[in-house]
């Protein structure tokens, strides 16, 4: 492959059987270069650790997309383009392994747009920025799970629920859980966020070995509220 491949590998087993590709947030419009030390990127570090810890097997590759620019930038959808190129790079690196896209905020939007790539098995979107009318046809035969904070004031749980509802006619399965008392940055109830994210990704990659942490109502209704219990 020639040119810049927007991919940073965080865990690379010798023979990957599956992969998780992590996408951080950004801005609606910005031509400034994206950097790994920006807050939106750093916010995903504990998420990556939680997912890596939760995976039931050690043969899952974990990587992050490196955007060229901070912004979505209108119809150019720069992060979505970067994600598709990262998936192509991942295919060259690991072969045609089933891949879960895990995206926060703008990264959730990029994940949705890239869902039609042949590698993609599922999309896990965290507080995604999904404006009204986002396309869902590309989710056909994919699994789509949305986790949104109850107190999110940056992106809209209602708009996410609408996209999930429309995706149910296309996707293999689509559901949404609202994290009780959760915020956009995933700081409130952060341990519960991380535990739930890790468990959802593990379940998508190994349904028989890792139980689904979400109630069945998440897949039947527009959304269901997911509440911490016990030590969470």
N, C-alpha and C positions, 0 to 999 in steps of 0.2 A: 504494500500500500504506500502511495506517495502522499506527501504533504502532511499537514498537522492532523494528528488523530486525537480528538478531544476526549481522552480516556486516561484515568488514573486508577491503576489496579491497587486495591487495598489487601486482598487476599487471593493468592494464585496457586491453587492446588495443581499437582502435576497432571492430573487427568480430571478436569472439571466435568461434572455431569449436569450442572445447572449454573445459573448466574443471577446475581442481583445487581442492577445498575441504578445508582443513586443520583438524584437530580435535585440540586438546591434551588432556592428562590432567587428572585431578582427584582427588576423594576419594569413598569409598563413600557417606558421609553428611556433608553440610555445607549449612547455610542461609546461609553467609557469601557475600557477593557475589564473583564472579570478577573478577579484575583482570588487565590485560595485562602487568603487571610481576611477577606471581607466577611462581615457578620453572617450574611445569608449562607455562605459556604461553611463557616465554622459551626453554625447551628446544627449541621448534619453530622458532625463528628460523633456525638454521643448516640445518635440514631444508628450510624454505621456500626459502632461497638455493640449496641443492643441487638441488632440483627445478626451480626456475626456470632455472638454468644448464643442466640436462640436457635440457630440452624442445627438441626439434629445430626447432620453429617458434616464431615470436614472437606467434602469434595465439591463445595459450591464456591465459585469465584465471586468475589465482591469487588465492584469497581464504582468509580464516580465519573460523571460527565464533567468535562472542563469546557465551560462556555467561552466563546471568544469575547462576547460583549455582555454587559449587565442586563440590557433591555430585551423585551420581547420584540419591540419595534414593528408594530403593526402587522401588515400582511406578510412581511418578511419572515416573521416567526423564527428569529435567529436561534433561540435555544432548541426548538424542535428540529431544525436542520442539524445542529450540533449533535443532538441525541441520535438521529438517524445515522450520522457518520460514526458516532461512537459504537452503535450497534453493529455497523459493518466491520469496524475494527475489532469488536469483540468476537464476531464470527470468525475472523482470520486468526485470532489468538486462541480461541477455545473450541472452535467448531460450532455446529448448529445446535447449541445447548438451549433448552428452554430457559427463558429469562423473565424475571419480574422487574418491572420498572417501578422504582420507589421515589416519588417526587413530592416536594413540599412547595406550596404556593405556586409561583410561576413554574417551578419544576413539575408540579402536578399537571399543569396545562401542557407542557412539553411532552410529558409521558402520555397523556391522552392522545395528542396529535401523532405520536410515534407508535401507537399501539398496533398499527397494521403491519409493522415490520415482521418478517417471517420468524425471527427469534422470539418475539414477545409471547409469553404465556399468560401474563397477567399484569395489571396496573394497580398499584397501591398509591392512592393520592392522599396526601396529608394537607388539610386546609387548602384545597386547591383553588386556584383562580380560574374558574370556569364561567366566563361570561355567558349570558343567554344566547342560545343558538349554537353552542359549540358542537362540532360534528361528532357523531358517535358511530357512524357506519363502520369505521375501522376497528371497532371493538368486537366485531363478529368472531365468535368462538374463543374469545379471551375472557379472563376473569377480571372483574373490576370491583375494587373495594375502596371506599372513601371513608376517611376518619376526619371529622371536623369538630373543632372546639365549640362548645355551647356559647362561650363568651367571645367568639371571634368577631372583631370589629373591622377587620381588614378585607377578608374575602367572605363570600356569602354562603352559608349553609343551605339556604333556600335554592340558590342557583346550582349548587352541587347536587342537591336532591333532584332537581329537575333533570339534569344530565343523566343521573343514575336511572331515573325512571324511564327516560327515553332509551337508554342503553339496554334495558332489560329485554327489549325486543330483538336485540342483536347479539349480545354477549352470551357466553356460556353460562355466566352467573354474574349478577351485579347487585351490590348492596352498599349500605351506608350506615355508619354508626356515629352518633354525636357524643363526644366525650364530655360528660357532665363536668361543668366548671372549667373546661379547657379553654385556652386562648390560642391566638394565631401562632405565636412563637413556640408553642408547646412547652412553655415553662411552668405554667400551673399544672399540677398533677404530672410533672415530667416523668416520674418513675412509672406511672400508669400508662402514659403515652408510649414510653419505650418498651415496656412489657407487651402492650397490645400490638404495637408495630411488629416487634420481633415474632410474636406468635402468629400473626396474620401471614407474614412472609413465609415462615416455616410451614404453615399449613398449605399455602399455595404450591410450594415446592414438594411437599410430602404429605398429601391429604390423609394417608393411612397411618402415618407415624406421628403426626402432629395435629392435635384436635383444633378445630376452628374456635377461637376465643370469643367470637361474636354470636349473639343470639340469633336464632332463625328469623326473628322479626325483622332484622336488618335487611334481609333479602326479599321479604314479602311486602313491606311497607315502604313509604318514601324514605324513612329512616327510623332508627330506634336509638334511644338514649342508652349509652353504655356507662355504667357507674362503677367507680372504684369500690372495692370491698376489702375488708381485712386490712392488711399492711399497706395497701395502696392508698 
